[in-house]
Amino acid sequence: MKNKVIARVAPSPTGPFHLGTARTALFNYLFVKKTGGQLLLRIDDTDSERSRDEYEQNIREGLEWLGLKFDADYKQSERTEIYKQELEKLIASGQAYVSKEEIKEAGQRSEVIRLKNAGEDVTFADLIRGEITFNTQELGDFVIAKDLTNPLYHFASVVDDKELGVNHIIRGDDHLSNTARQILIGQAIGAKTPKFAHIPLILAPDRSKLSKRHGATGLLTYRDLGYLSEAMVNFLALLGWSPQAKGGAEADDVLSLPEIIELFDLADVQKSGAVFDVEKLNSLNREYLKKLMPELAAGWLAKGLTDTTKNLTDYDEAKLANIAPVILERVSNYDELREAEEVGELKFWFEAPTPDDELIKNKAHLPKLAELLEKVNESDWTTENIKNTVWDFATETGRGEVLWPMRVALTGLPKSPDPFLVAEKLGKAETLTRLSKF
């Protein structure tokens, strides 16, 4: 197809797959899917000293977790001969030359390959930032390769873009300063200048550069913390982009990947930095967790729970599936789940509590509660019916006097989910057993 969009995702395997790179990959994917184009994956491993197989695997695993699929897959380390041929052509035509450089640290001379630069202005239209002009005079004749078999990043990247037909480059605006250099290289090798779109960087809440101190870490660390891929895709999409409300209606932040693709437009990408808000991520993750089927929710919980809970007397995944909606109202990731575990908020589901007398205080009304609830049929054992059965008694006697000891008898805790809901989830037999202990 003529003028078909061809974009690329080009991570370097020199460290774990970073959130910023993941967001860039997603924006490329959204743009290509919206325009019916092609998306290429290119592993930029020209830096042989820092590139590692484990980092490449981490990148591929991260992209797969996000659900991003590619039309073709390349590695720069397998394309060395192509770069060599382009370098030889440039040298033969006089557009590049071999220069002897003194290495200060080593006190010796080495040869590098430099591109001749006339120092003219370079102007291009960025799809997000508008027209940008660089004065290239200060670049001088810049290095494009250490030698014929060791091209630098800028050169290899431009050659690949030409050879693979890449015509749209969507990347972080930390690459903006590289653009003039790459356009000059492209002109030298006869490449058509692609269309550029530089998306805003992800910033910390204080608008400083995002770092580990603010929660920045490898993408898969978030997977291991219990974040769902759907929530992460939704979160990353909203970092620097927002769907424009149609007809004056407020746009929904909870969006599936197909919905995001449908709404996505580069024109709606902001120019200023996108603030990383972990609370927003937690909120989105909680929304997606709530949508899980009980069995899947139980599986998610089981991965995050420690043996402290799994070794309790009545623990099993069927019971976990039953109470999953209640737990997921209160946690959004595995850190929060384990915090709840540590303070005893989960134990009572699988083991009857033994609260001390000081906490339970007035036990005198528990037998009456048990008597009333004994009359409720198993088939009618719901939160609403349990509440209706004891409500008049609690109102007449004093709700605090009745419902506080009920809560403590069932959970052993001063704070817990609604005691009527707890009773429903525990079941009639277990509820009556706990109320009758006192």
C-alpha positions, 0 to 999 in steps of 0.5 A: 500500500502506497504511503503505508505507515511503518514504525519501529520500536527500537529498545537497547538491551543494556538494562531492564525494560524501562517504563518510558521505553514501554510507553514509547512502544505502546504509543507506536503500537496504538498509532500503527493499529489506528492507521493500519500500518506496520510495526517493527521490533528492532533490538538496538544492540550495537553497544556490544560491551553493555548489551546482554542477552538477559536484558533482551529477554526482559524486553521481549517478555515485557512487550509480550506481557503488554500484548504488543505484537510486531510484524517483523523482528530484527537485531542490529548485531545481525546486520553489520554487513549492511552498515559496513557497505553504507560506510564504504559508500560514504567514504568512497563518495567523500561524504565521510572520512577516516580520522585519526583521534587521540585517546587522552586516557590511553595516550594513543591514536585511534581511527574513527569515521566522521561524516562531513557536515556543511553546518547548515540549518536542519528544519523538520515538522514534528507531529507533536511539537510543530516545526523545529529548526536546528543549527548544525554548525556546532556539530562539526564533522561528527563521528558515525562509526569507530570503524567499518564494523562498529557503527555508532547508534545514530548511524546504524539506526538511520541505515536500518530505518532506510533499509526497513522502510520506516517512515514514522519515528515516535520516540521520547523527547530526550531523543529530540537533540539527536534528530538533526544528526540523524537527518544529516546521516539520512541525507548522506545515504539517500534516505527520505526523512521520516516523520518524527513525533517526540512524546513527552518524558515521564516525570516524577510527581515533583516534575523532576526526572523520574527515578527509582526513588519515585517508583521508576523501575523495570516494567516486569517488576510491576507485573511481579507486584501484581499489576495486571497488564490491562491496567498497565497498558491503560496507565501508560496510554494516559501518560502524556495522552488523553482521549478527547471527550466527545460531545462535551462528555467526560472521557472515561479513564478506564479503557480497554486496548481496543478502546484506546486504539479507537480513540488514539490520535497523536494530535492529542498527545501533550507537549509537556512532561507526563507525571507518574502517579502511582496512586492512579496506577493503583486505582486503575489496577483495582478497577481491573482486579474487580472485573476478574472472574472469581477463579481468576481473582483467587489465582491472583490473590494466591500468587501474592499471599505468603505461607502465613495465610496458606497454612491456616486451618481452613485455607483453600482456593475455593474459599479464596474465590468466594471472598476475593471481591471483598479483599479486592475492595481494599487492595490494589497490588501485592504489597498492599495485600501482604500489608493486610496479611501482616496486620491480620486482616485476612486471617479471620477468613480462614481461622476463627479468631480468639479476641480478648475480652477487652476488645469484644467488650459487651458479649451479652447480646451475642447469644441473642444475635445467634438466636435470631440468625439461626432462623434464617434459611441457608437459601436466604443467607445474604448480606441484606437478609442478615442485616434485616434479621438483626437490625430491629434488635440492634436499633432497640438495644443500641447499634454500637452495643450489638454490632461492635461485638458482632464484628469482633466475634466474627473477625477479631478486629476493631475494623473490618469489612461490613459484619453482615457481608462477613457473615454471608461470606463465612456462611451460616454454620461458621457465623453461628459457631463464632457468635456462640463461642461467647 
